[in-house]
């Protein structure tokens, strides 16, 4: 195979390159068609990604109005001041962790804050100075000359399914409700065959300096992420928040508090035979560990075929089927607050909906429906078959992102970059 990033970029410029999404390649493979002429595969994922933080810098007051900020809150979410103490200039440099929670609203976290900023919504800022003077102001993303999002542990090659093997319910970041006991339900994370690192597991194409889209904004990969391992690699990257799309990011409420949603789209240049072999793998061939949240230990293995084959990627919504329950469980427990009522008529905000599917398992009528699949694995002498009740990855929008990246590569608005250095998987 004699391809390079330079030669592929030349072919793109001439309109000769073959660029396909990971899903399209898998469909070609199923039909037995040749994929040897594919130059670039666009892969994507959208999921809960705890290892997320943002660095923001913006003015809040006139120069010399205060020496240093002791505490800062944005919509109630605590921010960490520094690393450059520019407050005598009236400018704050802040770091916000994606898992930080608002002190005012336990359903609101930094993921919600990041989406609000990118959507152009004004954000309340509370500053407590080192002189114990408190003042408030409002800012928007447009007021911030610098706003970068970083991922320290993103885009796992494959993640896990989660179950509870104990006799008690458990609060967990892996469920929007208390986790049901005794293998009564499962949750999952990972987009399977379209995940970026799944399509380049040896990291021959993806490396330090690879240009990507994070939440729709161009950014770059910095290296491997925290807790990355050869069997389960992940990546770290950054991108400018000013160019992000709020639809692909946000907050997701769990029974252990709010988490952060992030989306990636990555071009995988087919420059090595290992990439060709990897992109052919279907969901049913991709091993997925089954983790017990009560033990935080692996109790078995399944495949992503259980998660993404013969299921509905989008929730079906039929508002006329509503039977007007005294308490609407889907509304009460929706991790995206996407369900509401207007004049006693149920509404679903598709823009906010994550397609997690929890509503389909809670609705006693037929308002919210969809096939969610189940996790099948061996647990000792027992063959488990546990229904999936919640998905913490949104494959529908990940597919959309891979298609958008493909279009941008073909129209020349996104250009592939040569890695600076290879990442050791």
Secondary structure, 3 states (H helix, E strand, C coil): CCCCHHHHHHHHHHCCCCEEEHHHHHHHHHCCCCCCCCCEEEEEEEEECCEEEEEEEEECCCCCCCCCEEEEEECCEEEEECCCCCHHHCEEEEEEECCCEECCCCCCEHHHHHHHHHCCCCEEEEEEECCCCEEEEEECHHHCCEEEEEEEEECCCCCEEEECCCCCCECCCCCCCCECCCCCCEEECCCHHHCCHHHHCCCCCCCECCEEEECCEEEEEEEECCCCCCCCCCEEEEEEHHHCCHHHCEEEEECCEEEEEEEEEEEEECCCHHHHHHHCCCHHHCEEEEEECCCCEEEEEEECHHHHCCCCCCCEECHHHCCCCCCCHHHHHCCCCCEEEECCEEEECCCCCCCCCHHHHHCCCCCEECCCCEEEEEECCEEEEEEEEEECECHHHHHHHHHHHHHHHHCCCCCCCCCCECCCC
